[in-house]
Amino acid sequence: MYIIAVTGYKGGVGKTISSIHIARFLSSYGRVLIIDSDPNRSVEKWVGRSESPPPFKVKNEKSAPAHIAGNDFLVLDTPARPDSSELKEISQEAKLTILPCVPDAISLDPMLQMFHDLSNGANYRVLISIAPPYPSKSADELRQVLEENKIEVFKGQIRRSSSIVKAIDLGVTVAEMSGRDRIPWQDYQAIGKEILEAINYGKA
């Protein structure tokens, strides 16, 4: 089973939305369970708004143990702002730790701090999320700073889109939207393919 943790030291960076869409992508490759460990229970609330169940299971950390067996992927939507010991343990157990980051100066300092608290040898990637559209260069500037600090970053990014907010409000993912509202799914598909590469999916 592949364990993928989505975590961060700052709220408002798209952690839960990323967890939901990553689980949606992975559901095409096997059975997926999201463990909603956030005290706000945002993933469970999202499921509650849906008219039909998603193609993956959602459980909170209390009920999850009885449902872990038999899954191919386990996506951890961690509590916001885990302490350093929690982050070290999370990144040690996960096959991949995903660290969403918004391209603004306020988000950069907590992101840089996180790398001192990751487990030695942790497999991680920064996910640039809620990236503003052209002509803004903030996402490119953030990527440059991270790469200069030798921090692993996904090649793709999640662009800011009202369609994503609309989908979450409806209890679905952008994969279930139609027309232009489905365009953001291309971003998540690109990130999903990078995730499969990062965890060596399908390789002996």
C-alpha positions as CSV (number, residue, x, y, z in Angstrom):
1,M,0.0,0.0,0.0
2,Y,1.3,3.5,-0.9
3,I,0.9,6.1,1.8
4,I,0.7,9.7,0.6
5,A,0.6,12.5,3.1
6,V,-0.6,16.0,2.4
7,T,0.5,18.4,5.1
8,G,1.7,21.9,5.8
9,Y,2.6,24.4,8.5
10,K,0.2,27.0,7.2
11,G,-3.6,26.9,6.6
12,G,-5.2,28.2,3.4
13,V,-2.8,26.6,1.0
14,G,-5.2,24.0,-0.5
15,K,-4.2,21.0,1.6
16,T,-7.6,19.4,1.8
17,I,-8.6,20.3,-1.8
18,S,-5.3,18.7,-2.9
19,S,-6.0,15.6,-0.9
20,I,-9.4,15.1,-2.4
21,H,-8.2,15.6,-6.0
22,I,-5.2,13.4,-5.5
23,A,-7.5,10.6,-4.2
24,R,-9.7,11.1,-7.2
25,F,-6.8,10.7,-9.6
26,L,-5.5,7.7,-7.8
27,S,-8.9,6.0,-7.8
28,S,-8.3,5.2,-11.4
29,Y,-5.3,3.0,-10.4
30,G,-6.7,1.2,-7.4
31,R,-8.6,1.4,-4.1
32,V,-8.1,4.6,-2.2
33,L,-8.9,5.6,1.4
34,I,-8.6,9.2,2.6
35,I,-8.0,9.6,6.3
36,D,-9.4,12.9,7.4
37,S,-7.3,13.9,10.4
38,D,-8.1,17.6,10.3
39,P,-10.1,18.7,13.3
40,N,-12.4,20.6,10.9
41,R,-13.3,17.3,9.2
42,S,-13.3,19.2,5.9
43,V,-13.2,16.0,3.8
44,E,-16.1,14.4,5.6
45,K,-18.1,17.6,5.2
46,W,-17.3,17.6,1.5
47,V,-18.6,14.1,1.2
48,G,-21.7,15.1,3.0
49,R,-22.5,17.7,0.3
50,S,-22.2,15.1,-2.5
51,E,-25.3,13.6,-4.1
52,S,-23.4,10.4,-4.8
53,P,-20.4,8.8,-3.1
54,P,-16.9,9.5,-4.6
55,P,-14.8,6.7,-6.1
56,F,-12.8,6.4,-2.9
57,K,-13.5,5.9,0.8
58,V,-13.3,8.7,3.4
59,K,-12.9,8.0,7.1
60,N,-11.6,10.1,10.0
61,E,-8.6,9.0,12.0
62,K,-10.8,7.3,14.7
63,S,-12.7,5.1,12.3
64,A,-10.0,4.5,9.7
65,P,-8.1,1.6,11.3
66,A,-11.0,-0.8,10.5
67,H,-11.0,0.2,6.8
68,I,-7.2,0.4,5.9
69,A,-6.8,-3.2,4.9
70,G,-7.3,-3.9,1.2
71,N,-6.5,-0.5,-0.1
72,D,-3.9,0.3,-2.7
73,F,-3.4,3.9,-1.7
74,L,-3.8,5.7,1.6
75,V,-4.1,9.5,1.4
76,L,-3.5,11.3,4.7
77,D,-5.2,14.8,5.0
78,T,-3.2,15.7,8.1
79,P,-4.1,18.3,10.8
80,A,-3.2,21.8,9.8
81,R,0.1,23.0,11.4
82,P,1.4,19.7,12.8
83,D,4.2,20.1,15.3
84,S,7.7,19.1,14.3
85,S,7.6,15.7,15.9
86,E,4.4,14.8,14.1
87,L,5.8,16.0,10.7
88,K,8.9,13.9,11.2
89,E,6.8,10.8,11.9
90,I,4.4,11.5,9.0
91,S,7.2,12.0,6.5
92,Q,9.0,8.9,7.8
93,E,6.0,6.6,7.3
94,A,4.7,8.1,4.0
95,K,5.9,6.9,0.6
96,L,5.5,10.6,-0.5
97,T,4.9,13.7,1.5
98,I,3.2,16.5,-0.4
99,L,3.6,20.1,0.9
100,P,1.2,22.5,-0.7
101,C,2.4,26.1,-0.8
102,V,0.7,29.3,-2.1
103,P,3.0,31.7,-4.0
104,D,3.2,34.5,-1.5
105,A,5.8,35.8,0.9
106,I,3.8,34.8,4.0
107,S,3.7,31.2,2.9
108,L,7.4,30.9,2.1
109,D,8.9,31.1,5.6
110,P,6.7,28.3,7.1
111,M,7.6,26.2,4.0
112,L,11.3,26.7,4.4
113,Q,11.0,25.9,8.1
114,M,9.3,22.5,7.3
115,F,12.4,21.1,5.7
116,H,14.3,21.2,9.0
117,D,11.5,19.0,10.5
118,L,11.1,16.4,7.8
119,S,12.5,12.9,8.5
120,N,16.0,12.3,7.1
121,G,15.7,10.9,3.7
122,A,12.0,11.7,3.4
123,N,10.5,11.6,-0.1
124,Y,8.7,14.8,-0.6
125,R,7.5,17.4,-3.1
126,V,6.3,20.9,-2.8
127,L,3.0,21.5,-4.6
128,I,2.6,25.1,-5.8
129,S,-1.2,25.7,-5.4
130,I,-3.7,28.5,-6.0
131,A,-1.2,30.0,-8.5
132,P,-2.4,33.3,-9.9
133,P,-2.9,33.5,-13.7
134,Y,-0.6,35.2,-16.2
135,P,0.8,37.9,-16.1
136,S,1.6,37.3,-12.5
137,K,5.0,35.7,-12.1
138,S,4.7,34.9,-8.4
139,A,4.5,31.1,-8.9
140,D,7.6,31.2,-11.1
141,E,9.4,33.3,-8.5
142,L,8.4,30.9,-5.7
143,R,9.6,27.9,-7.8
144,Q,13.0,29.7,-8.3
145,V,13.5,30.3,-4.6
146,L,12.6,26.7,-3.7
147,E,14.9,25.3,-6.4
148,E,17.7,27.6,-5.3
149,N,17.3,26.2,-1.8
150,K,17.6,22.7,-3.4
151,I,14.0,21.9,-2.4
152,E,12.1,19.3,-4.5
153,V,9.1,20.8,-6.4
154,F,6.5,19.3,-8.6
155,K,7.0,20.4,-12.2
156,G,3.3,21.1,-12.5
157,Q,1.2,23.5,-10.4
158,I,-2.4,24.0,-9.5
159,R,-3.7,27.3,-11.0
160,R,-6.2,29.4,-9.1
161,S,-9.7,28.7,-10.4
162,S,-13.3,29.4,-9.3
163,S,-14.2,26.1,-10.8
164,I,-12.3,24.3,-8.0
165,V,-14.2,26.2,-5.4
166,K,-17.5,25.5,-7.2
167,A,-16.8,21.8,-7.4
168,I,-15.9,21.5,-3.7
169,D,-19.1,23.4,-2.7
170,L,-21.1,20.8,-4.7
171,G,-19.4,17.9,-3.1
172,V,-17.6,16.8,-6.2
173,T,-14.1,17.2,-7.8
174,V,-13.4,19.1,-11.0
175,A,-13.1,15.8,-12.8
176,E,-16.9,15.6,-12.5
177,M,-17.5,19.1,-13.8
178,S,-18.2,19.9,-17.4
179,G,-17.1,22.4,-20.0
180,R,-14.6,25.0,-18.9
181,D,-15.2,24.1,-15.3
182,R,-13.4,20.8,-15.9
183,I,-10.2,22.5,-17.2
184,P,-8.5,22.5,-13.8
185,W,-8.6,18.7,-13.8
186,Q,-5.7,18.9,-16.3
187,D,-3.5,20.4,-13.6
188,Y,-4.4,17.6,-11.1
189,Q,-3.9,14.9,-13.8
190,A,-0.4,16.3,-14.4
191,I,0.4,16.3,-10.7
192,G,-1.0,12.8,-10.4
193,K,1.3,11.5,-13.0
194,E,4.3,13.0,-11.2
195,I,3.0,11.4,-7.9
196,L,3.1,8.0,-9.6
197,E,6.6,8.6,-10.8
198,A,7.7,9.8,-7.3
199,I,6.4,6.7,-5.6
200,N,7.7,4.3,-8.3
201,Y,4.2,3.0,-8.9
202,G,4.2,-0.2,-10.8
203,K,7.9,-0.7,-10.5
204,A,9.4,-3.7,-8.8
